[in-house]
Amino acid sequence: MTLLSLVATDALAEAPVLDPEQLGALLYRVRSRAIADRALPTSFPAVAARVVDVLEQEDVDVNQLVRLVQQDVAITATLLGVANSAAMGVGRPVTEVRDAIVHLGTREVGAVAIGAAGRALFEPRSRVEFETFATLWPAMYQDALGAGLTADWLAHTLRAPGRESAFIAGMLRELGRPTTLRAIAGMVIAGEIDRPDDATVATLVDEAGPEVGRALIENLHLPPALAAVCDERGDSTPLTQIARLAAAAGALLAARPRPWRWASQAHDAATRLGLSVAQLRATLTRRGEDATAARQLATA
């Protein structure tokens, strides 16, 4: 079995067929609206960025990590929630940040901290935005978390350079998608367009998302190396390919439109990483497991 045949499953033939004229007419407007959005974030949450710095140290300072986590109520609450979920059956509730860190391990703590701090980047800004695409919004944050988890796992499995940044790279690579969905929701709410069907919306989000994401990454003022990894155009580092593969695997798992595009991306990234068929199969399996873990993390 080849890498391509592994990702090119019969499910690809079931993809919805979209009207190219309708899609083309909307895409330019949606992309321009999303990039022009005045509510773009100007920085990644400071506590999460500092957590990443601590975790990149050769010898992680647990005391410093405890102090950082305790500075953010949302991160603390999520961390304790995940720790208690993981501790079910042990019989002892986890009530202290230090105990949660010891119980989960520093890599899991990093995922929780980044995920909790970055959650606002993936959510609607108003109830009416949510209600416009109520079935699509929950998946945005969960997809990003799942991509981050899989990127982190694969980066550590391959011992890739910069692997401590893999989770945030995988998560932020999805950043353009919710902003594009906000732009579409705004156009529907304003009466500029009729509400497109979900397949068309998903395709618009996937097509416009990378360019919108680049604008967002520039606004976040990330370290240059991390910003390059999050850029859809980047292809020079293993971490970039890991993030691409995690994103493509998630899209295939979710049966998003234009699956041949995602199959091709998964195949290309796996080839560049030098993965065997067995390693790619393990990655696709892991992405499914991480989708479940992301849903649990999102509701912790």
Secondary structure, 3 states (H helix, E strand, C coil): CCHHHHHCCHHHHHCCCCCHHHHHHHHHHHHHHHHCCCCCCCCCCHHHHHHHHHHCCCCCCHHHHHHHHHCCHHHHHHHHHHHHHHCCCCCCCCCCHHHHHHHHCHHHHHHHHHHHHCHHHHCCCCHHHHHHCCCCHHHHHHHHHHHHHHHHHHHHHHCCCCHHHHHHHHHHCCCHHHHHHHHHHHHHHCCCCCCCCHHHHHHHHHHHHHHHHHHHHHHHCCCHHHHHHHCCCCCCCHHHHHHHHHHHHHHHHCCCCCHHHHHHHHHHHHHHHCCCHHHHHHHHHHHHHHHHHHHHHHCC
